[in-house]
């Protein structure tokens, strides 16, 4: 809807130019903090230098070739995919569940809406530290709960077999509030008449959900899913604070590899190339998303 | 206005003018450090004291984040060719990098020019930051690893205290100190050490082994690592074995996760830095009596290397400013300043004659645990093993050692895990050496 309105505005004579002064600060900031750093990264990625910036020379796409030839890079890319595959379904399922609980008004719904959104309002650093305590290998509440149930304690973040999944759950938890809001909006957009007609025809709640709500929600689900994948590809804070890419490089996802190569291994040009490759993937996903939104607006009109 | 009044006003104006010029003539020295929390407060206090002690130099201290953040901000500034400070604090393992940067005025040059006798330094802090025969950095905050004992648990298990421990003794004690419930689940662990390459480095030094070749990079530039030595192998194998037996706890890389375990009495022995002492004492409170001992060794105790960080004076400033930076450094080396810093932080003094000062003596009587690090250093042999490994790419190499430790915990023999890590570390070191020294 917003898109349609915006397009109408553009049609009026003279308006784009008078809007410019108002947009300039935003464009300026965007240029300064987004476009210029990307351009600088691009410039860096095409050069080679030592860690002090000495002996700088043009190497063309040499850094990209080197990155793509490194087995560690592909290991990280694969880990990132695995991470997204853990986060996305979980966050969508939890978000949908939360949205179903709060999308229709009832007394006290605001309380639950706030509760679900709260996870998004907690800063990543605070959440990560709290999770660290909760998952402490010996004294954490998670393992005390397990002990209460007579189960053995789990090395949530200290086992290479488990850490990535644990981080996935934490990431999904952190994003679920935002996902729930988007899905709530999606659920509220489903025409009430269709569901009423189905009820009159004697469809059970179960059937209504799977035959009507879910299919009508699927475009929203897909879009939100893409957004969740995008976010999971750039998840950094929780990994930095909880595992630092370990144990045994089991959570060395793409973006953490970039950090490691730039700030521990002091291979800044190579890290710039890795970052730009990740940027490219994100750009493709975002383009896919915009294309879908465009189609969907058309469809709704 | 009478004559008197006029005179007073004129005098006041003159004074203000003089003060103003004095203010303007004060040289500003920028100082980047990575001391947060209590350590940061202690650092700021020293800076304030220095600024108040004279009127020529004004030090502006700035906290630039962790050690990792600090060196990266410096490297970015060096790359850009501007924006770096007069004095910067860089972690221990950055010594080779700082010397290779060509951006440092060696401390030795400053000291000689200003008639400061280098023999006033303790040998270990001096050796650690000596690169290619020249002292580069001031060992500002120096620490070493020590053992932390829960003496209530020791008493309960009937183990007497002693200051020196072989790895074997430590292993046996840890087994005796472990308590399990009826289901065989550990209630109290015997041992907890955070996964940190530093402990592998120190067991090597303390057993007389090198961590990198060419005698820890002290005889010539290190070209390969040597962390697959018998001491490191034994240390990792022992630790993994104890974890499997439920005697040692694996709390991951986060020191705080191990410290909380120890402070709650759930691990009877732990190993951290001397700089952790103040924090651990506070965490333990009155729960149990705490004693500290020397870091373990494999067969024969050699000596540990110092850790922590050093201050470097950087090139590229007018002579007067560099001289101002030296005056600040010189102030930090005063025994009185060293004493204050030691008592506020637990980092040990790096010049001679500080432990004999009355305020330090009194504090040591009150809390004898603060003397462990100083005595450990004093009783360490002075050789290239205890000088510590000097090599480039050290931050990257530490990551490989930590990953190897985790592989060993997962079941890989330490010999194999360290050999695989060595291949990666050697490649990183070769790349560093080619990039920096090869041109």
Boltz contact constraints between the chains, C-beta under 6 A:
constraints:
  - contact:
      token1: [A, 50]
      token2: [B, 435]
      max_distance: 6.0
  - contact:
      token1: [A, 50]
      token2: [B, 436]
      max_distance: 6.0
  - contact:
      token1: [A, 51]
      token2: [B, 75]
      max_distance: 6.0
  - contact:
      token1: [A, 52]
      token2: [B, 78]
      max_distance: 6.0
  - contact:
      token1: [A, 52]
      token2: [B, 101]
      max_distance: 6.0
  - contact:
      token1: [A, 53]
      token2: [B, 79]
      max_distance: 6.0
  - contact:
      token1: [A, 55]
      token2: [B, 439]
      max_distance: 6.0
  - contact:
      token1: [A, 136]
      token2: [B, 257]
      max_distance: 6.0
  - contact:
      token1: [A, 137]
      token2: [B, 251]
      max_distance: 6.0
  - contact:
      token1: [A, 138]
      token2: [B, 249]
      max_distance: 6.0
  - contact:
      token1: [A, 138]
      token2: [B, 261]
      max_distance: 6.0
  - contact:
      token1: [A, 158]
      token2: [B, 250]
      max_distance: 6.0
  - contact:
      token1: [A, 158]
      token2: [B, 252]
      max_distance: 6.0
  - contact:
      token1: [A, 160]
      token2: [B, 410]
      max_distance: 6.0
  - contact:
      token1: [A, 246]
      token2: [B, 406]
      max_distance: 6.0
  - contact:
      token1: [A, 247]
      token2: [B, 406]
      max_distance: 6.0
  - contact:
      token1: [A, 248]
      token2: [B, 403]
      max_distance: 6.0
  - contact:
      token1: [A, 248]
      token2: [B, 406]
      max_distance: 6.0
  - contact:
      token1: [A, 248]
      token2: [B, 407]
      max_distance: 6.0
  - contact:
      token1: [A, 249]
      token2: [B, 403]
      max_distance: 6.0
  - contact:
      token1: [A, 263]
      token2: [B, 72]
      max_distance: 6.0
  - contact:
      token1: [A, 264]
      token2: [B, 395]
      max_distance: 6.0
  - contact:
      token1: [A, 264]
      token2: [B, 396]
      max_distance: 6.0
  - contact:
      token1: [A, 265]
      token2: [B, 396]
      max_distance: 6.0
